[in-house]
């Protein structure tokens, strides 16, 4: 099993090994090119970077990620400028999703025990954003979270737990504000 496969499955992996280091360097170079383009010129480069990006979806540069090929974006979704995807585990964005500027998706976490952090131990869990979701600007989505269909995440929220479909959440940490019709 490769280090990339181990990482994707949430197993212990060597983040500084030759396989992942080479992949990160390649992604860094591609992101440099993407982030120098206008968004229309960047679209074919995003298709090269990401696992999948379908139809009328697009990302407005600048954009940051670690691997790219773990990110899937559905139909007619929009990611605004300044997004950061720490995609050590899969990040799946559904159809008709709007993501505000400077949104951050973190599939990686570290132990609270400082001794384990000294060993660079990480855990990786996927993030899923279902269809028709609106994520406001400066939102942080933490590892293992699913944002339910038709929900709204208010600007500045920090999402640490799953968001039920058809709800509005906000705050730090994000809490239910109301059910949407």
Beta strands, then each sheet from edge to edge (+ up, - down):
strand 1: 52-53
strand 2: 58-59
strand 3: 63-65
strand 4: 71-73
strand 5: 78-79
strand 6: 83-86
strand 7: 91-93
strand 8: 98-99
strand 9: 104-106
strand 10: 108-110
strand 11: 122-124
strand 12: 127-129
strand 13: 134-135
strand 14: 140-141
strand 15: 146-147
strand 16: 152-153
strand 17: 158-159
strand 18: 167-170
strand 19: 175-179
sheet 1: 1+ 4+ 7+ 12+ 15+
sheet 2: 2+ 5+ 8+ 13+ 16+ 18+ 19-
sheet 3: 3+ 6+ 9+ 14+ 17+
sheet 4: 10+ 11-
end
